[in-house]
Amino acid sequence: MTASHSRTVLVLNAGSSSLKFAIFTPSDDADGLADLCRGQIDGIGAVPRFKASSPDGAISDKLDLDPVQVSAQPGAMAFLLGWLETHFPGLVGLTVGHRVVHGGVSYSAPVVIDPTVRDALNAFKPLAPLHQPHNLSGIDAAIEAFPDAAQVACFDTAFHRNHPWVNDTFALPRSFYEEGVRRYGFHGLSYEYISDRLKGSWSELAAGRVVVAHLGNGASMCAIKDGISVGSTMGFSALDGLPMGTRCGQIDPGVLLYLMGERGMSADEISNLLYKESGLKGLSGIGHDMRELEASDDPRAAEAIAYFVFRIRRELGAMASVLQGLDGIIFTGGIGENSAHIRSEVLTGTEWLGIEMDKSANAASAEVISTPTSRVKALVLKTNEELMIARHCLRLTEGRAAAAE
Ligand code: ADP
């Protein structure tokens, strides 16, 4: 292990057709971490492409990759390893942090991956069949590529593990709850990052009742009281709650019975419909991208946006009720951070909740978009799930090093 890189963290997020990465290096700032470089390989298994850039502009790389060599995660990892060796020689002995979608009932915090943990993560595959297998193949490929590195799993479910029982269960016979059919909630690393930001800069909100709306291609909302998640719009899977780019969000289970019974659709066909063909894409018939819908004058685009906004407002009211009041609402994710239109549509008419929007601050995507007299603060904060993972890695590995001394 080279001294200079002993605290360097490589963050990996392995999906079905992509491998995203970020490198953080020791620094003197409060986190002890600085963002060195970020990038991704997408189109794995089809037409793989690589791009990477560094905040200082020193790295800006775009490459088409060999589809035969980069046909799956091990090939992608092999390419990334070679690229890292060229641009960051000496990255030996670093810590690798993995974004893992599911930590089941047992993991309420990040964990260093050993064979027992690896087996447990494997056992969660049925809970997240579209994501967990890819996370695991990323972990396996990283263990092979960086055999000396500590590998850390950071879970999207962990932040929600303290949900009260009423918000963790479905009204099914209890045996289903016992076998793990629960409302896990996801996007936990984003909510944890925002929660940490509040602790740093907005202590009265950190100790209060807030709703965070993570609005990206995947979208969910989280009710947080005193820094602890008490509710998520996502449930057993990342399908529930808000409509998303291509996912349906909340749906009456009777629709699924109809699709199976009357249309004869298989589980795979329904899965494809709900995950890939629904949401903004299905409703608009145009596409999943909010920028494209906002730019369109097709009435179906406006209707898709109206449904998205309607569901956010509905969940906001429900969450304010569960929280017994509201002190803050925070927008994050690609849409939450950038779309003044969506934020304005969500907040218009929420004065009864105590929210007074500052129109010009909202139009400018300022950090505070509520008026100075608004009882409820409305904020726009940029999420940083990768940094959250890197922080966890540092805490865990330094904790282990201290324990070993
Ligand atoms: P992911 O869930 O894949 O991480 P992001 O958080 O990057 O997604 O969010 C992607 C979404 O953000 C897309 O729908 C994109 O159109 C939307 N978005 C990004 N910038 C803007 C913008 N300026 N105005 C409206 N929508 C935006």
Boltz pocket constraint, residues with backbone or C-beta under 6 A from the ligand:
constraints:
  - pocket:
      binder: B
      contacts: [[A, 215], [A, 216], [A, 217], [A, 218], [A, 245], [A, 288], [A, 289], [A, 290], [A, 291], [A, 292], [A, 294], [A, 333], [A, 334], [A, 335], [A, 338], [A, 339], [A, 340]]
      max_distance: 6.0
